């Protein structure tokens, strides 16, 4: 069993959902980024979703865009990001670690090299936010060759044919967005998410995690009530950290909402 499968099994036995916080690697610099990721784990993260800083993160809202800009301004490069991931992996051997990246970061060189580096650093999964599943055949091949799971986004308006393709290509977990648009703390959640999750389950897809707009415990409870195995929270946590707020406290509250 891989790390994600073990995590979902453990949480299912405990009657809990997964809480997966997001951080941009290298924000605001390498040392503080590593300290922040450690804080997320200590506060109760069941898995991590980490972003490689990129100059044009089109799926992200202003909070995460600003985090990527801070990291790039600090001179963070790919090797720095791998060092942070490697340090977390050495400290937490069983923790699932996923990346959220953009296609240019994978495809501008040899994709096989990217996945080889990711695997060596300790990455379990990679979600390429701007790569449709219909165009991902070669990427999936290279990821599999290096033991890295591929994850695809299932939006609330996806039709059955698209969900079939996502279910067939996705490993580790399925990323179901709570609404259309970009990332960001939001009060809205699409009512279609429940039917999307039900269809994915019927098609044999990996467990669903709901993301985009998850910012408070109520939304985490609603995500799990809709059939998700857990929730991904990014902008609210990144924003709290950048504004001097209690990001660790927010993670603890979100994790508590996955219980019961």
C-alpha positions, 0 to 999 in steps of 0.5 A: 500500500502506498502512503495515501492508501495507508492514510485513507485506511487509517482515517477511515478506521478512526472515523475521520477525514483527511486535512491537507494543507497547502504551502508554496515552497520557498515562501517567503524564503527557504528557511522560513518555508521549511519551518512553516511546513513543519508547523503544518505537520505538527498542527495536524496535517494528514498529508501535504500539498506543496506548490513549486513557485511559478511566475504565472500560476493561472489556477491560483488566486491572489493570496497564493500568487503573492506567495509564489512571487515572494518565493521567486523574489527570494531567489528560490529555485527548483533545487531549493524546493527539493531540499525542503521536500527532502527534509520533510520526508526524512522527518516524516517517513509515512506522510503523503507529500503531493505537489501542485505545479504547472505544466511549464515546470514539468515540460520545459525540460525532460518530464522524466527528469522532473519525475525522477527528481521529485521521486528522489526528494520524496514526493508521492504525487503530482497534480499539474493544474493546467494540464487536461487529462486528455493531453497527459498520456506521456506525462502519466507514463513518465510519472509511473516510470518513477513511482509518482502518482498522477492526480487530476482535477475534477471540476463540478461541471465535468461530464461523465466522459471527462470523469471516466478519463480522470478516474482512469488516469488518477492515482493517490486521490482525486482532486474535486474542486468545490467550485469553478474558478481559481483558488482562494478563501470563499464562502461558496461551494457548488452543490454539484460536488456531491454528484461528481464524487458519487460518479467518481466512486462509481467509476472506481476513482481514488478517494476524493479530496475537495479543494478551492475555497475551503477556508473554515471548519464548516466547509470542511464538514460540508465537504465530508458530508458530500462524500469527500474523504477530506479537504485541501486548504490553501489560501486561508492558511497561506494568507494567515501565515503571511499576515502574521495570523495563527496558521497553526491554530487554523489547521488544528480547527480544520482538522478537528472538523474532519472528526466525527 
